[in-house]
Amino acid sequence: MPEQTSGRVALGAGGTVPAIEHCDTTAKWFMISSVSYFFIVGIIALTIAAKFCWPSLLGSVQYLTYGRLRPLHVNGMLFGWLLPADMALTFFIVPRLCAVKLYSEKLGVATAVLWNIIVLGAVVTLPLGMNQGLEYAELPMGLDILVVIAWLMFSYNIFATIFARKYEAMYVSLWYIMGTLVWTAFVYLTGNFAVLFATGTNQANLNWMYVHNAVGLIFTPVGLAIAYYYIPKSSNTPIYSHRLSMIGFWALAFVYVWTGAHHMIHGPISQWLQTISIAFSVMLLIPVWAAVYNFFATMKGQWHQLRESVPLKFLMSGVVFYLLTCFQGPMHSLRSVNAIVSKTDWIPGHAHMALLGAFSFFAIAGIYFTLPRLFQRKLFSEVLANWSYWFLMIGGLGFFVTLWLGGFWQGWQWNNPAIPFIDTVKALQPIWLVRFFSGVLMFAGIVSFVYNVMATILGQARDEAQTV
Amino acid sequence: MLRKADTSATWAIAFSTVFFFIGGLLTTVAPPMIDKTWSKPFENNDPSKGPTGKLVNYTPQQLKGRAIYVREGCWYCHTQQTRTLLSDTIRSGWKGVRSPVSTPDEFVYDYPHMFGTKRTGPDLSRVGGKYDTQWHRTHFRNPRDLVQGSIMPPFPWIVEDKEEFESLVAYIQTLGRAKNWRPDNDYEK
């Protein structure tokens, strides 16, 4: 793909390019698939949350134990919902930022078909217990290979589009998307293939490098690409600073990959490697605060728009959750804090704030904004969209805050060896009950979001949609 | 120079890749070359240097049991690491004797590793030899028959399959046994 610079519109030259008709078939495919899996995997999520309260639930079915369903929940949300949702939005954003058509819709649709095969493969193999035993990398080898092929197809399509672009300067979202394409490839290869050549601590180190960067170098950059595109778009305000977005991007590119070993603080891994990972974890505050400041400064004087716009509500709440989760992360890596919160229920609280509170909120906002433009229909119901926000927001907060409090308390109890372990389990029962009911609220949010999307696509126009 | 990445996709890709590989190689490839304990199985015959013992590889039966541990996702709720925390060494201890902390050389034959990230149930890094086969049979059939308030799921289909059950128990009994640290070596078989 040689980069053609001729005929390109330079930054600030005042030139424009003719409007083009985008086809968007691929974006539509990915969007419908991801939204469907969001609903299906939401049921799994509720089931495993219920198992904390009623441990014998479905206890006689070996395919539906906690140990079989948890990887399905994690992989389903990561690779069934969030990543394809991000890919759908990438397929929408990139041609528009480049002012060209997508390189190949045929290749894109083929990628979407392959992606659905992978997700359905996971739904079959994980309950059967075909689990490779490495967190986030549970999928059997055959599916891992398909993921790599699908990623190469996706990357080729996007890169070819970017190389054919009409604008010379690239908006920040494009760098983040290119970063995602490159880093995902290497991070995924490390976590699913390189690990197979190592054992024990060495393998764990590779595994955590993957687990950490699956969030840090896959979902973070693509999530920020989406936020950088949709915050200015939905508020109709230009981004505050191009330079600040560059600082954030290159700091992220350099710092993130060093931090994998902070998953084993106090554990059986070299102390000096723990210290390196702690130092770089604290440095993560730089790229995070650069991005968050940029988003807040963009919204200066525009906050009133949140009242009317569901996408902006999701986006800016997502930014706040991103700020919080990325403040927790560096703090957890400090040895003293880690001694309390590590391995406790605080950790799922933290992980859910990153993947649901920040990155899923960005993706939902992107879908709410894009959907009417993709299908050229009015959103089925603005009122329902608002409800979906409040369900997810209140359910999410209930979930996060309960698990932090419970996890912190649990960590204190563990650090007092006079308390028998089983008493620390019994103490958490009310916490898990509140978590389950927060999960019910979140699921209500998912259902109202998914129903709204599907009803819009199927074009059941209601009067309400016109009047609100 | 990073300015170039503003208008050139090739530069942006090149810099992203280089930045990734600096940290990537230094934190994954370099450490096992620097710290040899990651790959050298534990062996110590000198009591003045800490607990004695030798890490031996798993038998085929123990490996079969380990595969069941992986398949059932036991590792989502049970860690296998006694961390460098006083409370961990006491909780992993036995009859008032503190357990030694876990070191990388005790896990050289672990494939996949089972260190875990979440401790919903107790840590299992030193559980080997603490409970006998009959205890495990009852416990796997229904954990709440032995431990009131436990939220571990029942696993009757493992208990009913003699070979699976015996393999799993054989694996569990190996956990943390490379280091001989218990007084009088009072391990259950």
Interface residues (C-beta under 8 A of the other chain):
Chain A: E3 L11 K51 F52 P55 S56 G59 S60 Q62 T65 Y66 G67 R68 R70 P71 G129 M130 N131 Q132 G133 L134 E135 F159 I162 F163 E168 A169 M170 L174 W175 M178 G179 V182 W183 F186 T190 A194 V195 A198 T199 G200 T201 N202 Q203 A204 N205 L206 N207 M209 L217 M246 W250 A253 F254 V255 Y256 V257 W258 G260 A261 H263 M264 H266 G267 P268 I269 S270 L273 I276 S277 F280 A339 K343 T344 D345 I347 P348 W414 N415 N416 P417 F421 I422 D423 V425 K426
Chain B: L2 A5 D6 T7 S8 A9 T10 A12 I13 F15 S16 T17 F19 F20 F21 I22 G23 G24 L26 T27 T28 P31 P32 I34 D35 T37 W38 S39 V70 R71 E72 G73 C74 W75 Y76 C77 T79 Q81 R83 T84 L85 L86 S87 D88 I90 R91 V101 S102 T103 P104 E106 F107 V108 Y109 D110 Y111 P112 H113 M114 F115 G116 T117 K118 R119 T120 G121 P122 N142 P143 R144 V147 Q148 G149 S150 I151 M152 P153 P154 F155 P156 W157
